[in-house]
Amino acid sequence: MIQQEQNGEISIANRIYQEVIPRELSWNAQMGMTVKQSWHLSPDNRLDDAALLTAFQQFFREHQEIWVDIF
């Protein structure tokens, strides 16, 4: 399950365990994280068109030089 490389590093040999072991070891930290509601959703979980449009306009203003150079 665990193998030691020639340079002294230890690694997980089995590909499935490479995914499972780190998840299990960090489970408590994962459960302590809170998920914040997405900014682009209204309180009733519908898409907030006005917020999306405003955010896109702000993004475009900040990055318009890149787009103008491309086109």
mmCIF file of the N, C-alpha and C atoms, coordinates in Angstrom:
data_MODEL
# 
_entry.id   MODEL 
# 
loop_
_atom_site.group_PDB 
_atom_site.id 
_atom_site.type_symbol 
_atom_site.label_atom_id 
_atom_site.label_alt_id 
_atom_site.label_comp_id 
_atom_site.label_asym_id 
_atom_site.label_entity_id 
_atom_site.label_seq_id 
_atom_site.pdbx_PDB_ins_code 
_atom_site.Cartn_x 
_atom_site.Cartn_y 
_atom_site.Cartn_z 
_atom_site.occupancy 
_atom_site.B_iso_or_equiv 
_atom_site.pdbx_formal_charge 
_atom_site.auth_seq_id 
_atom_site.auth_comp_id 
_atom_site.auth_asym_id 
_atom_site.auth_atom_id 
_atom_site.pdbx_PDB_model_num 
ATOM 1   N N  . MET A 1 1  ? 0.820   -1.182 0.000   1.00 0.00 ? 1  MET A N  1 
ATOM 2   C CA . MET A 1 1  ? 0.000   0.000  0.000   1.00 0.00 ? 1  MET A CA 1 
ATOM 3   C C  . MET A 1 1  ? 0.870   1.254  0.000   1.00 0.00 ? 1  MET A C  1 
ATOM 4   N N  . ILE A 1 2  ? 1.886   1.299  0.841   1.00 0.00 ? 2  ILE A N  1 
ATOM 5   C CA . ILE A 1 2  ? 2.804   2.431  0.898   1.00 0.00 ? 2  ILE A CA 1 
ATOM 6   C C  . ILE A 1 2  ? 4.137   1.945  0.354   1.00 0.00 ? 2  ILE A C  1 
ATOM 7   N N  . GLN A 1 3  ? 4.751   2.775  -0.484  1.00 0.00 ? 3  GLN A N  1 
ATOM 8   C CA . GLN A 1 3  ? 6.059   2.401  -0.997  1.00 0.00 ? 3  GLN A CA 1 
ATOM 9   C C  . GLN A 1 3  ? 7.019   3.557  -0.801  1.00 0.00 ? 3  GLN A C  1 
ATOM 10  N N  . GLN A 1 4  ? 8.271   3.206  -0.601  1.00 0.00 ? 4  GLN A N  1 
ATOM 11  C CA . GLN A 1 4  ? 9.284   4.221  -0.400  1.00 0.00 ? 4  GLN A CA 1 
ATOM 12  C C  . GLN A 1 4  ? 10.101  4.339  -1.681  1.00 0.00 ? 4  GLN A C  1 
ATOM 13  N N  . GLU A 1 5  ? 10.209  5.566  -2.165  1.00 0.00 ? 5  GLU A N  1 
ATOM 14  C CA . GLU A 1 5  ? 10.978  5.833  -3.387  1.00 0.00 ? 5  GLU A CA 1 
ATOM 15  C C  . GLU A 1 5  ? 12.469  5.818  -3.055  1.00 0.00 ? 5  GLU A C  1 
ATOM 16  N N  . GLN A 1 6  ? 13.298  5.774  -4.096  1.00 0.00 ? 6  GLN A N  1 
ATOM 17  C CA . GLN A 1 6  ? 14.746  5.752  -3.892  1.00 0.00 ? 6  GLN A CA 1 
ATOM 18  C C  . GLN A 1 6  ? 15.246  7.051  -3.264  1.00 0.00 ? 6  GLN A C  1 
ATOM 19  N N  . ASN A 1 7  ? 14.546  8.148  -3.507  1.00 0.00 ? 7  ASN A N  1 
ATOM 20  C CA . ASN A 1 7  ? 14.996  9.423  -2.942  1.00 0.00 ? 7  ASN A CA 1 
ATOM 21  C C  . ASN A 1 7  ? 14.508  9.620  -1.507  1.00 0.00 ? 7  ASN A C  1 
ATOM 22  N N  . GLY A 1 8  ? 13.865  8.610  -0.931  1.00 0.00 ? 8  GLY A N  1 
ATOM 23  C CA . GLY A 1 8  ? 13.431  8.664  0.453   1.00 0.00 ? 8  GLY A CA 1 
ATOM 24  C C  . GLY A 1 8  ? 11.993  9.106  0.653   1.00 0.00 ? 8  GLY A C  1 
ATOM 25  N N  . GLU A 1 9  ? 11.332  9.545  -0.409  1.00 0.00 ? 9  GLU A N  1 
ATOM 26  C CA . GLU A 1 9  ? 9.941   9.960  -0.287  1.00 0.00 ? 9  GLU A CA 1 
ATOM 27  C C  . GLU A 1 9  ? 9.029   8.742  -0.159  1.00 0.00 ? 9  GLU A C  1 
ATOM 28  N N  . ILE A 1 10 ? 7.960   8.911  0.579   1.00 0.00 ? 10 ILE A N  1 
ATOM 29  C CA . ILE A 1 10 ? 6.976   7.843  0.735   1.00 0.00 ? 10 ILE A CA 1 
ATOM 30  C C  . ILE A 1 10 ? 5.764   8.210  -0.105  1.00 0.00 ? 10 ILE A C  1 
ATOM 31  N N  . SER A 1 11 ? 5.232   7.224  -0.837  1.00 0.00 ? 11 SER A N  1 
ATOM 32  C CA . SER A 1 11 ? 4.044   7.477  -1.658  1.00 0.00 ? 11 SER A CA 1 
ATOM 33  C C  . SER A 1 11 ? 3.070   6.313  -1.505  1.00 0.00 ? 11 SER A C  1 
ATOM 34  N N  . ILE A 1 12 ? 1.836   6.581  -1.851  1.00 0.00 ? 12 ILE A N  1 
ATOM 35  C CA . ILE A 1 12 ? 0.795   5.563  -1.796  1.00 0.00 ? 12 ILE A CA 1 
ATOM 36  C C  . ILE A 1 12 ? 0.822   4.823  -3.129  1.00 0.00 ? 12 ILE A C  1 
ATOM 37  N N  . ALA A 1 13 ? 1.002   3.516  -3.075  1.00 0.00 ? 13 ALA A N  1 
ATOM 38  C CA . ALA A 1 13 ? 1.202   2.731  -4.288  1.00 0.00 ? 13 ALA A CA 1 
ATOM 39  C C  . ALA A 1 13 ? -0.092  2.505  -5.065  1.00 0.00 ? 13 ALA A C  1 
ATOM 40  N N  . ASN A 1 14 ? -1.170  2.191  -4.387  1.00 0.00 ? 14 ASN A N  1 
ATOM 41  C CA . ASN A 1 14 ? -2.425  1.856  -5.039  1.00 0.00 ? 14 ASN A CA 1 
ATOM 42  C C  . ASN A 1 14 ? -3.157  3.128  -5.458  1.00 0.00 ? 14 ASN A C  1 
ATOM 43  N N  . ARG A 1 15 ? -3.565  3.208  -6.738  1.00 0.00 ? 15 ARG A N  1 
ATOM 44  C CA . ARG A 1 15 ? -4.219  4.417  -7.254  1.00 0.00 ? 15 ARG A CA 1 
ATOM 45  C C  . ARG A 1 15 ? -5.521  4.740  -6.519  1.00 0.00 ? 15 ARG A C  1 
ATOM 46  N N  . ILE A 1 16 ? -6.264  3.738  -6.152  1.00 0.00 ? 16 ILE A N  1 
ATOM 47  C CA . ILE A 1 16 ? -7.525  3.981  -5.432  1.00 0.00 ? 16 ILE A CA 1 
ATOM 48  C C  . ILE A 1 16 ? -7.221  4.591  -4.073  1.00 0.00 ? 16 ILE A C  1 
ATOM 49  N N  . TYR A 1 17 ? -6.241  4.044  -3.379  1.00 0.00 ? 17 TYR A N  1 
ATOM 50  C CA . TYR A 1 17 ? -5.876  4.574  -2.073  1.00 0.00 ? 17 TYR A CA 1 
ATOM 51  C C  . TYR A 1 17 ? -5.282  5.978  -2.179  1.00 0.00 ? 17 TYR A C  1 
ATOM 52  N N  . GLN A 1 18 ? -4.665  6.327  -3.328  1.00 0.00 ? 18 GLN A N  1 
ATOM 53  C CA . GLN A 1 18 ? -4.141  7.672  -3.521  1.00 0.00 ? 18 GLN A CA 1 
ATOM 54  C C  . GLN A 1 18 ? -5.263  8.700  -3.438  1.00 0.00 ? 18 GLN A C  1 
ATOM 55  N N  . GLU A 1 19 ? -6.454  8.305  -3.800  1.00 0.00 ? 19 GLU A N  1 
ATOM 56  C CA . GLU A 1 19 ? -7.621  9.179  -3.715  1.00 0.00 ? 19 GLU A CA 1 
ATOM 57  C C  . GLU A 1 19 ? -8.283  9.095  -2.347  1.00 0.00 ? 19 GLU A C  1 
ATOM 58  N N  . VAL A 1 20 ? -8.429  7.903  -1.820  1.00 0.00 ? 20 VAL A N  1 
ATOM 59  C CA . VAL A 1 20 ? -9.214  7.681  -0.602  1.00 0.00 ? 20 VAL A CA 1 
ATOM 60  C C  . VAL A 1 20 ? -8.492  8.139  0.663   1.00 0.00 ? 20 VAL A C  1 
ATOM 61  N N  . ILE A 1 21 ? -7.236  7.800  0.810   1.00 0.00 ? 21 ILE A N  1 
ATOM 62  C CA . ILE A 1 21 ? -6.509  8.093  2.054   1.00 0.00 ? 21 ILE A CA 1 
ATOM 63  C C  . ILE A 1 21 ? -6.447  9.600  2.340   1.00 0.00 ? 21 ILE A C  1 
ATOM 64  N N  . PRO A 1 22 ? -6.043  10.448 1.390   1.00 0.00 ? 22 PRO A N  1 
ATOM 65  C CA . PRO A 1 22 ? -6.032  11.892 1.700   1.00 0.00 ? 22 PRO A CA 1 
ATOM 66  C C  . PRO A 1 22 ? -7.417  12.437 2.050   1.00 0.00 ? 22 PRO A C  1 
ATOM 67  N N  . ARG A 1 23 ? -8.466  11.920 1.397   1.00 0.00 ? 23 ARG A N  1 
ATOM 68  C CA . ARG A 1 23 ? -9.819  12.372 1.730   1.00 0.00 ? 23 ARG A CA 1 
ATOM 69  C C  . ARG A 1 23 ? -10.186 11.999 3.159   1.00 0.00 ? 23 ARG A C  1 
ATOM 70  N N  . GLU A 1 24 ? -9.868  10.775 3.543   1.00 0.00 ? 24 GLU A N  1 
ATOM 71  C CA . GLU A 1 24 ? -10.192 10.332 4.894   1.00 0.00 ? 24 GLU A CA 1 
ATOM 72  C C  . GLU A 1 24 ? -9.387  11.098 5.939   1.00 0.00 ? 24 GLU A C  1 
ATOM 73  N N  . LEU A 1 25 ? -8.116  11.351 5.659   1.00 0.00 ? 25 LEU A N  1 
ATOM 74  C CA . LEU A 1 25 ? -7.278  12.074 6.616   1.00 0.00 ? 25 LEU A CA 1 
ATOM 75  C C  . LEU A 1 25 ? -7.715  13.523 6.780   1.00 0.00 ? 25 LEU A C  1 
ATOM 76  N N  . SER A 1 26 ? -8.338  14.096 5.765   1.00 0.00 ? 26 SER A N  1 
ATOM 77  C CA . SER A 1 26 ? -8.765  15.496 5.845   1.00 0.00 ? 26 SER A CA 1 
ATOM 78  C C  . SER A 1 26 ? -10.273 15.638 6.058   1.00 0.00 ? 26 SER A C  1 
ATOM 79  N N  . TRP A 1 27 ? -10.955 14.550 6.403   1.00 0.00 ? 27 TRP A N  1 
ATOM 80  C CA . TRP A 1 27 ? -12.415 14.571 6.543   1.00 0.00 ? 27 TRP A CA 1 
ATOM 81  C C  . TRP A 1 27 ? -12.888 15.592 7.575   1.00 0.00 ? 27 TRP A C  1 
ATOM 82  N N  . ASN A 1 28 ? -12.246 15.639 8.735   1.00 0.00 ? 28 ASN A N  1 
ATOM 83  C CA . ASN A 1 28 ? -12.659 16.590 9.772   1.00 0.00 ? 28 ASN A CA 1 
ATOM 84  C C  . ASN A 1 28 ? -12.519 18.031 9.293   1.00 0.00 ? 28 ASN A C  1 
ATOM 85  N N  . ALA A 1 29 ? -11.441 18.325 8.588   1.00 0.00 ? 29 ALA A N  1 
ATOM 86  C CA . ALA A 1 29 ? -11.267 19.680 8.055   1.00 0.00 ? 29 ALA A CA 1 
ATOM 87  C C  . ALA A 1 29 ? -12.334 19.988 7.012   1.00 0.00 ? 29 ALA A C  1 
ATOM 88  N N  . GLN A 1 30 ? -12.662 19.016 6.166   1.00 0.00 ? 30 GLN A N  1 
ATOM 89  C CA . GLN A 1 30 ? -13.688 19.225 5.144   1.00 0.00 ? 30 GLN A CA 1 
ATOM 90  C C  . GLN A 1 30 ? -15.048 19.495 5.779   1.00 0.00 ? 30 GLN A C  1 
ATOM 91  N N  . MET A 1 31 ? -15.365 18.797 6.848   1.00 0.00 ? 31 MET A N  1 
ATOM 92  C CA . MET A 1 31 ? -16.665 18.960 7.496   1.00 0.00 ? 31 MET A CA 1 
ATOM 93  C C  . MET A 1 31 ? -16.766 20.292 8.243   1.00 0.00 ? 31 MET A C  1 
ATOM 94  N N  . GLY A 1 32 ? -15.619 20.880 8.579   1.00 0.00 ? 32 GLY A N  1 
ATOM 95  C CA . GLY A 1 32 ? -15.616 22.165 9.268   1.00 0.00 ? 32 GLY A CA 1 
ATOM 96  C C  . GLY A 1 32 ? -15.763 23.349 8.335   1.00 0.00 ? 32 GLY A C  1 
ATOM 97  N N  . MET A 1 33 ? -15.702 23.115 7.030   1.00 0.00 ? 33 MET A N  1 
ATOM 98  C CA . MET A 1 33 ? -15.821 24.198 6.062   1.00 0.00 ? 33 MET A CA 1 
ATOM 99  C C  . MET A 1 33 ? -17.291 24.514 5.811   1.00 0.00 ? 33 MET A C  1 
ATOM 100 N N  . THR A 1 34 ? -17.575 25.800 5.690   1.00 0.00 ? 34 THR A N  1 
ATOM 101 C CA . THR A 1 34 ? -18.940 26.191 5.378   1.00 0.00 ? 34 THR A CA 1 
ATOM 102 C C  . THR A 1 34 ? -19.030 26.540 3.898   1.00 0.00 ? 34 THR A C  1 
ATOM 103 N N  . VAL A 1 35 ? -20.164 26.276 3.329   1.00 0.00 ? 35 VAL A N  1 
ATOM 104 C CA . VAL A 1 35 ? -20.394 26.597 1.924   1.00 0.00 ? 35 VAL A CA 1 
ATOM 105 C C  . VAL A 1 35 ? -21.271 27.834 1.871   1.00 0.00 ? 35 VAL A C  1 
ATOM 106 N N  . LYS A 1 36 ? -20.745 28.875 1.284   1.00 0.00 ? 36 LYS A N  1 
ATOM 107 C CA . LYS A 1 36 ? -21.469 30.128 1.167   1.00 0.00 ? 36 LYS A CA 1 
ATOM 108 C C  . LYS A 1 36 ? -22.329 30.082 -0.093  1.00 0.00 ? 36 LYS A C  1 
ATOM 109 N N  . GLN A 1 37 ? -23.540 30.607 -0.003  1.00 0.00 ? 37 GLN A N  1 
ATOM 110 C CA . GLN A 1 37 ? -24.411 30.600 -1.169  1.00 0.00 ? 37 GLN A CA 1 
ATOM 111 C C  . GLN A 1 37 ? -23.757 31.400 -2.290  1.00 0.00 ? 37 GLN A C  1 
ATOM 112 N N  . SER A 1 38 ? -23.899 30.932 -3.494  1.00 0.00 ? 38 SER A N  1 
ATOM 113 C CA . SER A 1 38 ? -23.296 31.593 -4.637  1.00 0.00 ? 38 SER A CA 1 
ATOM 114 C C  . SER A 1 38 ? -23.844 33.002 -4.795  1.00 0.00 ? 38 SER A C  1 
ATOM 115 N N  . TRP A 1 39 ? -22.969 33.928 -5.141  1.00 0.00 ? 39 TRP A N  1 
ATOM 116 C CA . TRP A 1 39 ? -23.354 35.332 -5.264  1.00 0.00 ? 39 TRP A CA 1 
ATOM 117 C C  . TRP A 1 39 ? -24.317 35.568 -6.417  1.00 0.00 ? 39 TRP A C  1 
ATOM 118 N N  . HIS A 1 40 ? -24.346 34.675 -7.404  1.00 0.00 ? 40 HIS A N  1 
ATOM 119 C CA . HIS A 1 40 ? -25.188 34.884 -8.575  1.00 0.00 ? 40 HIS A CA 1 
ATOM 120 C C  . HIS A 1 40 ? -26.588 34.289 -8.416  1.00 0.00 ? 40 HIS A C  1 
ATOM 121 N N  . LEU A 1 41 ? -26.903 33.811 -7.212  1.00 0.00 ? 41 LEU A N  1 
ATOM 122 C CA . LEU A 1 41 ? -28.232 33.276 -6.947  1.00 0.00 ? 41 LEU A CA 1 
ATOM 123 C C  . LEU A 1 41 ? -28.983 34.209 -6.004  1.00 0.00 ? 41 LEU A C  1 
ATOM 124 N N  . SER A 1 42 ? -30.257 34.366 -6.249  1.00 0.00 ? 42 SER A N  1 
ATOM 125 C CA . SER A 1 42 ? -31.098 35.162 -5.365  1.00 0.00 ? 42 SER A CA 1 
ATOM 126 C C  . SER A 1 42 ? -31.427 34.327 -4.123  1.00 0.00 ? 42 SER A C  1 
ATOM 127 N N  . PRO A 1 43 ? -32.010 34.943 -3.091  1.00 0.00 ? 43 PRO A N  1 
ATOM 128 C CA . PRO A 1 43 ? -32.332 34.181 -1.874  1.00 0.00 ? 43 PRO A CA 1 
ATOM 129 C C  . PRO A 1 43 ? -33.244 32.977 -2.125  1.00 0.00 ? 43 PRO A C  1 
ATOM 130 N N  . ASP A 1 44 ? -34.053 33.019 -3.188  1.00 0.00 ? 44 ASP A N  1 
ATOM 131 C CA . ASP A 1 44 ? -34.919 31.874 -3.486  1.00 0.00 ? 44 ASP A CA 1 
ATOM 132 C C  . ASP A 1 44 ? -34.276 30.899 -4.472  1.00 0.00 ? 44 ASP A C  1 
ATOM 133 N N  . ASN A 1 45 ? -32.914 30.960 -4.583  1.00 0.00 ? 45 ASN A N  1 
ATOM 134 C CA . ASN A 1 45 ? -32.106 30.056 -5.428  1.00 0.00 ? 45 ASN A CA 1 
ATOM 135 C C  . ASN A 1 45 ? -32.408 30.156 -6.915  1.00 0.00 ? 45 ASN A C  1 
ATOM 136 N N  . ARG A 1 46 ? -32.816 31.320 -7.343  1.00 0.00 ? 46 ARG A N  1 
ATOM 137 C CA . ARG A 1 46 ? -33.000 31.564 -8.777  1.00 0.00 ? 46 ARG A CA 1 
ATOM 138 C C  . ARG A 1 46 ? -31.817 32.373 -9.280  1.00 0.00 ? 46 ARG A C  1 
ATOM 139 N N  . LEU A 1 47 ? -31.553 32.279 -10.562 1.00 0.00 ? 47 LEU A N  1 
ATOM 140 C CA . LEU A 1 47 ? -30.460 33.015 -11.166 1.00 0.00 ? 47 LEU A CA 1 
ATOM 141 C C  . LEU A 1 47 ? -30.729 34.512 -11.083 1.00 0.00 ? 47 LEU A C  1 
ATOM 142 N N  . ASP A 1 48 ? -29.764 35.264 -10.564 1.00 0.00 ? 48 ASP A N  1 
ATOM 143 C CA . ASP A 1 48 ? -29.893 36.711 -10.423 1.00 0.00 ? 48 ASP A CA 1 
ATOM 144 C C  . ASP A 1 48 ? -29.286 37.370 -11.658 1.00 0.00 ? 48 ASP A C  1 
ATOM 145 N N  . ASP A 1 49 ? -30.131 37.623 -12.659 1.00 0.00 ? 49 ASP A N  1 
ATOM 146 C CA . ASP A 1 49 ? -29.663 38.170 -13.935 1.00 0.00 ? 49 ASP A CA 1 
ATOM 147 C C  . ASP A 1 49 ? -28.970 39.512 -13.764 1.00 0.00 ? 49 ASP A C  1 
ATOM 148 N N  . ALA A 1 50 ? -29.523 40.371 -12.930 1.00 0.00 ? 50 ALA A N  1 
ATOM 149 C CA . ALA A 1 50 ? -28.950 41.709 -12.737 1.00 0.00 ? 50 ALA A CA 1 
ATOM 150 C C  . ALA A 1 50 ? -27.541 41.614 -12.141 1.00 0.00 ? 50 ALA A C  1 
ATOM 151 N N  . ALA A 1 51 ? -27.346 40.750 -11.155 1.00 0.00 ? 51 ALA A N  1 
ATOM 152 C CA . ALA A 1 51 ? -26.026 40.593 -10.541 1.00 0.00 ? 51 ALA A CA 1 
ATOM 153 C C  . ALA A 1 51 ? -25.020 40.032 -11.546 1.00 0.00 ? 51 ALA A C  1 
ATOM 154 N N  . LEU A 1 52 ? -25.455 39.082 -12.362 1.00 0.00 ? 52 LEU A N  1 
ATOM 155 C CA . LEU A 1 52 ? -24.557 38.520 -13.381 1.00 0.00 ? 52 LEU A CA 1 
ATOM 156 C C  . LEU A 1 52 ? -24.161 39.571 -14.403 1.00 0.00 ? 52 LEU A C  1 
ATOM 157 N N  . LEU A 1 53 ? -25.119 40.351 -14.862 1.00 0.00 ? 53 LEU A N  1 
ATOM 158 C CA . LEU A 1 53 ? -24.838 41.384 -15.860 1.00 0.00 ? 53 LEU A CA 1 
ATOM 159 C C  . LEU A 1 53 ? -23.897 42.443 -15.284 1.00 0.00 ? 53 LEU A C  1 
ATOM 160 N N  . THR A 1 54 ? -24.148 42.854 -14.062 1.00 0.00 ? 54 THR A N  1 
ATOM 161 C CA . THR A 1 54 ? -23.281 43.842 -13.418 1.00 0.00 ? 54 THR A CA 1 
ATOM 162 C C  . THR A 1 54 ? -21.863 43.306 -13.266 1.00 0.00 ? 54 THR A C  1 
ATOM 163 N N  . ALA A 1 55 ? -21.725 42.059 -12.842 1.00 0.00 ? 55 ALA A N  1 
ATOM 164 C CA . ALA A 1 55 ? -20.400 41.453 -12.675 1.00 0.00 ? 55 ALA A CA 1 
ATOM 165 C C  . ALA A 1 55 ? -19.688 41.334 -14.015 1.00 0.00 ? 55 ALA A C  1 
ATOM 166 N N  . PHE A 1 56 ? -20.423 40.966 -15.068 1.00 0.00 ? 56 PHE A N  1 
ATOM 167 C CA . PHE A 1 56 ? -19.800 40.857 -16.385 1.00 0.00 ? 56 PHE A CA 1 
ATOM 168 C C  . PHE A 1 56 ? -19.338 42.218 -16.878 1.00 0.00 ? 56 PHE A C  1 
ATOM 169 N N  . GLN A 1 57 ? -20.162 43.244 -16.675 1.00 0.00 ? 57 GLN A N  1 
ATOM 170 C CA . GLN A 1 57 ? -19.777 44.592 -17.103 1.00 0.00 ? 57 GLN A CA 1 
ATOM 171 C C  . GLN A 1 57 ? -18.510 45.041 -16.390 1.00 0.00 ? 57 GLN A C  1 
ATOM 172 N N  . GLN A 1 58 ? -18.425 44.789 -15.105 1.00 0.00 ? 58 GLN A N  1 
ATOM 173 C CA . GLN A 1 58 ? -17.234 45.161 -14.338 1.00 0.00 ? 58 GLN A CA 1 
ATOM 174 C C  . GLN A 1 58 ? -16.013 44.383 -14.828 1.00 0.00 ? 58 GLN A C  1 
ATOM 175 N N  . PHE A 1 59 ? -16.181 43.085 -15.058 1.00 0.00 ? 59 PHE A N  1 
ATOM 176 C CA . PHE A 1 59 ? -15.088 42.260 -15.571 1.00 0.00 ? 59 PHE A CA 1 
ATOM 177 C C  . PHE A 1 59 ? -14.621 42.779 -16.934 1.00 0.00 ? 59 PHE A C  1 
ATOM 178 N N  . PHE A 1 60 ? -15.578 43.117 -17.809 1.00 0.00 ? 60 PHE A N  1 
ATOM 179 C CA . PHE A 1 60 ? -15.222 43.591 -19.147 1.00 0.00 ? 60 PHE A CA 1 
ATOM 180 C C  . PHE A 1 60 ? -14.472 44.916 -19.074 1.00 0.00 ? 60 PHE A C  1 
ATOM 181 N N  . ARG A 1 61 ? -14.922 45.806 -18.186 1.00 0.00 ? 61 ARG A N  1 
ATOM 182 C CA . ARG A 1 61 ? -14.228 47.094 -18.039 1.00 0.00 ? 61 ARG A CA 1 
ATOM 183 C C  . ARG A 1 61 ? -12.770 46.885 -17.623 1.00 0.00 ? 61 ARG A C  1 
ATOM 184 N N  . GLU A 1 62 ? -12.543 45.935 -16.733 1.00 0.00 ? 62 GLU A N  1 
ATOM 185 C CA . GLU A 1 62 ? -11.195 45.689 -16.231 1.00 0.00 ? 62 GLU A CA 1 
ATOM 186 C C  . GLU A 1 62 ? -10.308 44.972 -17.246 1.00 0.00 ? 62 GLU A C  1 
ATOM 187 N N  . HIS A 1 63 ? -10.891 44.215 -18.168 1.00 0.00 ? 63 HIS A N  1 
ATOM 188 C CA . HIS A 1 63 ? -10.105 43.386 -19.088 1.00 0.00 ? 63 HIS A CA 1 
ATOM 189 C C  . HIS A 1 63 ? -10.367 43.685 -20.557 1.00 0.00 ? 63 HIS A C  1 
ATOM 190 N N  . GLN A 1 64 ? -10.922 44.838 -20.860 1.00 0.00 ? 64 GLN A N  1 
ATOM 191 C CA . GLN A 1 64 ? -11.295 45.107 -22.240 1.00 0.00 ? 64 GLN A CA 1 
ATOM 192 C C  . GLN A 1 64 ? -10.103 45.219 -23.182 1.00 0.00 ? 64 GLN A C  1 
ATOM 193 N N  . GLU A 1 65 ? -8.944  45.642 -22.681 1.00 0.00 ? 65 GLU A N  1 
ATOM 194 C CA . GLU A 1 65 ? -7.771  45.779 -23.561 1.00 0.00 ? 65 GLU A CA 1 
ATOM 195 C C  . GLU A 1 65 ? -7.401  44.446 -24.194 1.00 0.00 ? 65 GLU A C  1 
ATOM 196 N N  . ILE A 1 66 ? -7.506  43.393 -23.428 1.00 0.00 ? 66 ILE A N  1 
ATOM 197 C CA . ILE A 1 66 ? -7.175  42.063 -23.940 1.00 0.00 ? 66 ILE A CA 1 
ATOM 198 C C  . ILE A 1 66 ? -8.108  41.695 -25.084 1.00 0.00 ? 66 ILE A C  1 
ATOM 199 N N  . TRP A 1 67 ? -9.411  41.935 -24.901 1.00 0.00 ? 67 TRP A N  1 
ATOM 200 C CA . TRP A 1 67 ? -10.399 41.589 -25.925 1.00 0.00 ? 67 TRP A CA 1 
ATOM 201 C C  . TRP A 1 67 ? -10.225 42.445 -27.178 1.00 0.00 ? 67 TRP A C  1 
ATOM 202 N N  . VAL A 1 68 ? -9.922  43.728 -26.983 1.00 0.00 ? 68 VAL A N  1 
ATOM 203 C CA . VAL A 1 68 ? -9.743  44.622 -28.136 1.00 0.00 ? 68 VAL A CA 1 
ATOM 204 C C  . VAL A 1 68 ? -8.532  44.187 -28.945 1.00 0.00 ? 68 VAL A C  1 
ATOM 205 N N  . ASP A 1 69 ? -7.452  43.798 -28.271 1.00 0.00 ? 69 ASP A N  1 
ATOM 206 C CA . ASP A 1 69 ? -6.257  43.326 -28.976 1.00 0.00 ? 69 ASP A CA 1 
ATOM 207 C C  . ASP A 1 69 ? -6.532  42.063 -29.774 1.00 0.00 ? 69 ASP A C  1 
ATOM 208 N N  . ILE A 1 70 ? -7.353  41.184 -29.238 1.00 0.00 ? 70 ILE A N  1 
ATOM 209 C CA . ILE A 1 70 ? -7.655  39.913 -29.923 1.00 0.00 ? 70 ILE A CA 1 
ATOM 210 C C  . ILE A 1 70 ? -8.500  40.149 -31.173 1.00 0.00 ? 70 ILE A C  1 
ATOM 211 N N  . PHE A 1 71 ? -9.491  41.011 -31.048 1.00 0.00 ? 71 PHE A N  1 
ATOM 212 C CA . PHE A 1 71 ? -10.413 41.213 -32.160 1.00 0.00 ? 71 PHE A CA 1 
ATOM 213 C C  . PHE A 1 71 ? -10.071 42.457 -32.936 1.00 0.00 ? 71 PHE A C  1 
# 
